[in-house]
Amino acid sequence: MSSSNKPVLLSIIEFGGYPDFTPLYEAAGYQVLKTDSVRKAVKLIRKHKPAVMVAEFNFQSDFRDRTSSLETLLSSTQGVVADASMIVFYEEEFRPQYQRFLHSFEVAASLTFPVDEAQLRLALQGISQKIE
């Protein structure tokens, strides 16, 4: 199977500080694209229409009308990737703000830092079963 036949997984790593999960994503059968900004992610989403997106929820208290740049990303690409599955990494201390985010956006899996590789693998397996 050539990489073009594989579903695309977009990994959006704004702050990082955790392992590069690319080998895990590839082992799960995805063609992996990576970016470090929401602006670049929007362009990649429009071009490649990923089946899965993995991103960080980084609470930003200075935003008046939203809680994070993840909201901006999902709002600006809603029509483009309506059926994409979202996996979100977040800090436990920002659970209340993340819960507010979840009232507006649906995610396939929410994983707290430090991200447990086994939980991430299970989340990807669940998503892969829905895609097939």
Backbone as JSON, one array per atom type, in Angstrom:
{
  "sequence": "MSSSNKPVLLSIIEFGGYPDFTPLYEAAGYQVLKTDSVRKAVKLIRKHKPAVMVAEFNFQSDFRDRTSSLETLLSSTQGVVADASMIVFYEEEFRPQYQRFLHSFEVAASLTFPVDEAQLRLALQGISQKIE",
  "N": [[0.86, -1.19, 0.0], [0.68, 2.11, -0.95], [1.8, 5.27, 0.4], [-0.01, 7.21, -0.28], [-2.46, 5.99, -0.22], [-3.05, 5.75, 2.38], [-4.84, 6.93, 5.26], [-4.72, 10.38, 6.26], [-3.03, 11.78, 9.0], [-2.93, 14.59, 10.93], [-0.63, 16.18, 12.87], [-0.53, 18.58, 15.26], [1.67, 20.51, 16.77], [2.07, 22.77, 18.98], [3.3, 23.71, 21.41], [4.56, 21.45, 22.45], [6.9, 19.4, 24.21], [6.6, 16.83, 24.79], [6.92, 13.35, 23.82], [7.77, 12.57, 20.37], [5.27, 11.3, 18.58], [5.15, 10.24, 16.05], [6.19, 7.69, 15.02], [4.37, 5.92, 16.25], [1.91, 6.8, 15.18], [2.36, 6.22, 12.47], [2.69, 3.44, 12.6], [0.12, 2.8, 13.21], [-1.05, 3.05, 10.81], [-1.21, 5.48, 9.43], [-0.59, 8.27, 7.24], [1.59, 10.71, 8.08], [1.42, 14.15, 8.8], [3.01, 17.06, 9.97], [2.85, 20.05, 11.93], [3.6, 23.27, 13.41], [1.98, 25.34, 14.04], [-1.22, 26.93, 14.27], [-2.09, 28.47, 12.13], [-0.62, 27.42, 9.94], [-1.63, 24.86, 10.1], [-4.32, 25.14, 9.35], [-4.07, 25.61, 6.6], [-2.91, 23.16, 5.8], [-4.98, 21.41, 6.5], [-7.03, 22.19, 4.76], [-5.86, 21.5, 2.34], [-5.16, 18.72, 2.56], [-7.21, 17.37, 3.93], [-7.39, 15.8, 6.53], [-7.94, 12.59, 8.15], [-7.63, 12.23, 10.79], [-6.85, 14.36, 13.49], [-4.41, 15.5, 15.7], [-3.92, 17.37, 18.51], [-2.88, 19.98, 20.81], [-4.51, 21.24, 23.69], [-4.16, 24.31, 24.65], [-4.63, 26.37, 27.12], [-5.48, 29.76, 27.0], [-5.6, 32.52, 28.69], [-5.72, 35.16, 27.94], [-7.33, 35.42, 25.74], [-10.38, 36.78, 24.77], [-12.86, 35.83, 23.74], [-12.65, 33.09, 23.46], [-11.1, 29.95, 24.44], [-8.72, 28.8, 23.62], [-6.23, 28.39, 20.99], [-6.94, 26.19, 19.63], [-9.7, 26.21, 19.41], [-9.98, 28.23, 17.51], [-8.8, 26.99, 15.3], [-10.55, 24.76, 14.86], [-12.99, 26.07, 14.46], [-12.49, 27.55, 12.14], [-12.16, 25.59, 10.25], [-14.35, 23.96, 10.15], [-16.34, 23.2, 8.15], [-14.71, 21.93, 6.33], [-13.44, 19.63, 7.35], [-15.41, 17.98, 8.55], [-15.89, 15.34, 9.28], [-13.56, 14.48, 10.44], [-11.59, 12.9, 12.95], [-10.77, 13.88, 16.23], [-8.04, 14.1, 18.41], [-7.11, 15.15, 21.54], [-4.61, 16.6, 23.53], [-4.16, 17.6, 26.88], [-3.57, 19.73, 29.76], [-4.07, 18.68, 33.06], [-4.64, 20.63, 35.0], [-6.05, 22.52, 33.59], [-8.54, 21.49, 33.19], [-11.26, 22.5, 33.78], [-11.52, 24.64, 31.89], [-11.07, 23.21, 29.57], [-13.27, 21.52, 29.6], [-15.29, 23.37, 29.04], [-14.6, 23.96, 26.41], [-15.22, 21.47, 25.29], [-17.97, 21.58, 25.26], [-18.6, 22.86, 22.95], [-17.21, 21.6, 20.91], [-16.63, 18.44, 19.39], [-14.68, 15.68, 20.35], [-12.65, 12.81, 19.68], [-10.95, 11.59, 21.48], [-9.59, 12.43, 24.65], [-6.65, 13.18, 26.17], [-4.64, 13.41, 29.03], [-1.67, 15.26, 29.96], [1.24, 13.8, 31.47], [1.24, 12.3, 28.26], [-0.04, 9.11, 27.85], [1.3, 6.5, 26.14], [0.12, 4.03, 25.53], [-2.61, 4.55, 25.92], [-2.99, 6.42, 23.9], [-2.47, 4.83, 21.66], [-4.65, 3.05, 21.86], [-6.77, 4.86, 21.48], [-6.3, 5.61, 18.81], [-6.69, 3.13, 17.58], [-9.42, 2.75, 18.02], [-10.45, 4.85, 16.5], [-9.52, 4.14, 13.96], [-11.04, 1.85, 13.45], [-13.54, 2.96, 13.04], [-13.1, 4.37, 10.7], [-12.6, 2.47, 8.75]],
  "CA": [[0.0, 0.0, 0.0], [1.49, 3.33, -0.99], [1.41, 6.22, 1.44], [-1.15, 8.0, -0.72], [-3.68, 5.26, 0.11], [-3.25, 5.79, 3.83], [-5.5, 8.14, 5.76], [-3.79, 11.39, 6.75], [-3.11, 12.24, 10.39], [-2.24, 15.86, 11.11], [-0.17, 16.41, 14.24], [-0.3, 20.01, 15.47], [2.47, 20.6, 17.99], [2.36, 24.18, 19.23], [4.28, 23.86, 22.5], [5.31, 20.21, 22.58], [7.32, 19.01, 25.53], [6.25, 15.42, 24.93], [7.6, 12.58, 22.77], [7.26, 12.61, 19.0], [4.49, 10.08, 18.41], [5.07, 9.89, 14.63], [6.29, 6.24, 14.78], [3.11, 5.29, 16.69], [0.91, 7.15, 14.18], [2.66, 5.47, 11.25], [2.41, 2.03, 12.89], [-1.34, 2.66, 13.21], [-1.49, 3.07, 9.42], [-1.48, 6.84, 8.93], [0.42, 9.13, 6.62], [1.66, 11.77, 9.09], [1.83, 15.52, 8.5], [3.22, 17.79, 11.23], [3.02, 21.5, 11.87], [3.78, 23.85, 14.74], [1.13, 26.52, 14.23], [-2.61, 26.81, 13.83], [-2.19, 29.09, 10.8], [-0.15, 26.43, 8.98], [-2.53, 23.71, 10.18], [-5.52, 25.44, 8.56], [-3.71, 25.39, 5.19], [-2.74, 21.72, 5.6], [-6.3, 20.79, 6.59], [-7.76, 22.47, 3.51], [-5.2, 20.8, 1.24], [-5.07, 17.27, 2.72], [-8.42, 16.83, 4.57], [-6.97, 14.67, 7.37], [-8.94, 11.74, 8.8], [-7.39, 12.39, 12.22], [-6.01, 15.48, 13.91], [-3.95, 15.42, 17.08], [-3.5, 18.72, 18.87], [-2.82, 20.33, 22.22], [-5.38, 22.29, 24.19], [-3.32, 25.21, 25.45], [-5.5, 27.43, 27.62], [-4.91, 31.1, 26.88], [-6.52, 33.39, 29.43], [-5.79, 36.48, 27.34], [-8.36, 35.44, 24.71], [-11.66, 37.21, 25.35], [-14.04, 35.09, 23.28], [-12.38, 31.66, 23.31], [-10.18, 29.47, 25.47], [-7.43, 28.37, 23.07], [-6.1, 28.47, 19.53], [-7.61, 25.01, 19.1], [-11.04, 26.67, 19.01], [-9.81, 28.96, 16.26], [-8.54, 25.99, 14.28], [-11.75, 23.99, 14.56], [-14.01, 26.97, 13.92], [-12.15, 27.98, 10.78], [-12.1, 24.45, 9.32], [-15.51, 23.1, 10.42], [-16.94, 22.63, 6.94], [-13.71, 21.21, 5.53], [-13.12, 18.33, 7.94], [-16.51, 17.68, 9.47], [-15.85, 13.97, 9.77], [-12.25, 14.15, 11.0], [-11.56, 12.57, 14.38], [-9.83, 14.77, 16.93], [-7.45, 13.66, 19.67], [-6.6, 16.36, 22.19], [-3.78, 16.49, 24.73], [-4.37, 18.79, 27.71], [-3.06, 19.75, 31.13], [-5.12, 18.43, 34.05], [-4.99, 21.87, 35.71], [-6.97, 23.3, 32.77], [-9.75, 20.68, 32.94], [-12.5, 23.3, 33.68], [-11.54, 25.36, 30.61], [-11.19, 22.19, 28.53], [-14.66, 21.08, 29.62], [-16.04, 24.4, 28.3], [-14.27, 23.71, 25.01], [-15.94, 20.27, 24.87], [-19.38, 21.91, 25.04], [-18.74, 23.36, 21.59], [-16.51, 20.78, 19.91], [-16.58, 17.01, 19.66], [-13.38, 15.06, 20.17], [-12.68, 11.35, 19.77], [-10.23, 11.2, 22.68], [-8.93, 13.48, 25.43], [-5.58, 12.57, 26.97], [-3.92, 14.39, 29.84], [-0.21, 15.17, 30.03], [2.0, 13.26, 30.34], [0.42, 11.43, 27.42], [0.24, 7.68, 27.97], [1.39, 5.97, 24.78], [-0.84, 2.94, 25.38], [-3.93, 5.17, 25.75], [-2.99, 7.02, 22.57], [-2.59, 3.72, 20.72], [-6.05, 2.59, 21.94], [-7.61, 5.88, 20.85], [-6.1, 5.48, 17.37], [-7.33, 1.89, 17.13], [-10.86, 3.01, 17.99], [-10.73, 5.73, 15.35], [-9.27, 3.36, 12.74], [-12.18, 0.95, 13.24], [-14.64, 3.77, 12.51], [-12.75, 4.8, 9.35], [-12.64, 1.32, 7.81]],
  "C": [[0.89, 1.24, 0.0], [0.96, 4.32, 0.03], [0.2, 7.05, 1.03], [-2.48, 7.31, -0.43], [-3.99, 5.28, 1.6], [-4.01, 7.04, 4.22], [-4.45, 9.1, 6.34], [-4.09, 11.71, 8.22], [-2.29, 13.52, 10.47], [-1.91, 16.05, 12.58], [0.2, 17.88, 14.37], [0.38, 20.18, 16.82], [2.87, 22.05, 18.21], [3.45, 24.36, 20.28], [5.12, 22.61, 22.7], [5.67, 19.89, 24.02], [6.92, 17.57, 25.83], [6.89, 14.67, 23.76], [6.97, 12.79, 21.39], [6.57, 11.27, 18.76], [4.37, 9.64, 16.95], [5.2, 8.38, 14.4], [5.01, 5.49, 15.18], [2.0, 5.55, 15.67], [1.11, 6.33, 12.9], [2.37, 3.99, 11.44], [0.91, 1.76, 12.89], [-1.91, 2.8, 11.79], [-1.76, 4.43, 8.82], [-0.28, 7.43, 8.21], [0.44, 10.37, 7.52], [2.16, 13.09, 8.51], [1.98, 16.22, 9.84], [3.34, 19.28, 10.96], [3.11, 22.04, 13.29], [2.93, 25.1, 14.95], [-0.26, 26.27, 13.68], [-2.77, 27.38, 12.42], [-1.76, 28.09, 9.72], [-1.08, 25.22, 8.95], [-3.77, 23.93, 9.32], [-5.23, 25.19, 7.08], [-3.58, 23.9, 4.89], [-4.08, 20.99, 5.62], [-7.06, 20.99, 5.29], [-7.17, 21.68, 2.34], [-5.33, 19.28, 1.34], [-6.29, 16.59, 3.33], [-8.11, 15.6, 5.43], [-8.16, 13.9, 7.97], [-8.86, 11.92, 10.31], [-6.53, 13.63, 12.44], [-5.67, 15.28, 15.38], [-3.4, 16.79, 17.43], [-3.5, 18.9, 20.38], [-3.91, 21.36, 22.52], [-4.51, 23.12, 25.11], [-4.17, 26.39, 25.87], [-4.78, 28.77, 27.55], [-5.89, 32.09, 27.49], [-6.65, 34.78, 28.82], [-6.79, 36.56, 26.18], [-9.68, 35.83, 25.35], [-12.8, 36.27, 25.01], [-13.81, 33.59, 23.09], [-11.32, 31.24, 24.33], [-8.81, 29.09, 24.93], [-7.41, 28.53, 21.55], [-6.74, 27.24, 18.86], [-9.04, 25.34, 18.66], [-10.98, 27.4, 17.68], [-9.65, 27.98, 15.11], [-9.82, 25.27, 13.89], [-12.87, 24.85, 13.99], [-13.74, 27.32, 12.46], [-12.09, 26.83, 9.78], [-13.32, 23.53, 9.45], [-16.11, 22.46, 9.18], [-16.01, 21.74, 6.16], [-13.5, 19.8, 6.05], [-14.19, 17.93, 8.96], [-16.44, 16.28, 10.05], [-14.48, 13.55, 10.3], [-12.37, 13.85, 12.49], [-10.46, 13.39, 15.04], [-9.35, 14.1, 18.21], [-6.79, 14.89, 20.28], [-5.79, 15.99, 23.43], [-4.01, 17.75, 25.56], [-3.79, 18.61, 29.1], [-4.23, 19.58, 32.09], [-5.57, 19.72, 34.74], [-5.97, 22.74, 34.91], [-8.24, 22.52, 32.42], [-11.02, 21.54, 32.86], [-12.61, 24.05, 32.34], [-11.71, 24.37, 29.45], [-12.62, 21.67, 28.46], [-15.55, 22.08, 28.88], [-15.83, 24.22, 26.8], [-15.09, 22.53, 24.47], [-17.44, 20.5, 24.69], [-19.63, 22.35, 23.61], [-18.17, 22.44, 20.52], [-16.45, 19.32, 20.35], [-15.18, 16.48, 19.42], [-13.52, 13.55, 20.36], [-12.0, 10.87, 21.05], [-9.56, 12.41, 23.32], [-7.9, 12.8, 26.33], [-4.83, 13.65, 27.73], [-2.41, 14.17, 29.73], [0.17, 14.57, 31.37], [1.16, 12.23, 29.59], [0.9, 9.99, 27.55], [0.18, 7.07, 26.57], [0.37, 4.86, 24.53], [-2.26, 3.5, 25.19], [-4.06, 5.8, 24.36], [-3.17, 5.94, 21.5], [-4.04, 3.2, 20.69], [-7.0, 3.57, 21.27], [-7.51, 5.78, 19.33], [-6.77, 4.22, 16.82], [-8.84, 2.08, 17.03], [-11.26, 3.85, 16.8], [-10.57, 4.94, 14.05], [-10.43, 2.42, 12.42], [-13.37, 1.71, 12.66], [-14.39, 4.15, 11.04], [-12.94, 3.67, 8.34], [-14.03, 0.95, 7.37]]
}
